[in-house]
Amino acid sequence: MPSKHLKGKKNDVFVSLLSDAHEVTPRDSGTFLAIVSTVCETNNPVKEVEEGIALLGDVALRFDDVQDTYEPTADGTKDNVFVTKSYDATSHFEYESREVMDLFERIMGYPLDLSEAMQKPGSE
């Protein structure tokens, strides 16, 4: 949910819905697992995700949690200590995947090339 459509939010709210198709709920149960997340901007984080929660309809169980996030103070190239950032508010790991690629390049000195690994067998 883009922040510009949310009252008083500077950061987006992310809503992910998972089911038995993802093997995270019992088969044919009709139950879903939802993750609603954002970057906390106030002292009331539960209120900050309410618009995302409202999209879900009836909720059987709800767990609210706030996690601190961290980031390294250096890129690791000088001391060979490579540290990643904390996971962000997204639940699809897009940014974390990019960070792994960047981390590989900082450690190895060249970018990871997956082009050969991504070719279909017999397509040479």
Secondary structure, 3 states (H helix, E strand, C coil): CCHHHCCCCCCCEEEEEECHHHCCCCCCCCCCEEEEEECCCCCCHHHHCHHHHHCCCCCCCCCCCCCCCCCCCCCCCCCCCCCCCCCCCCCCCHHHHHHHHHHHHHHHCCCCCCCCCCCCCCCC
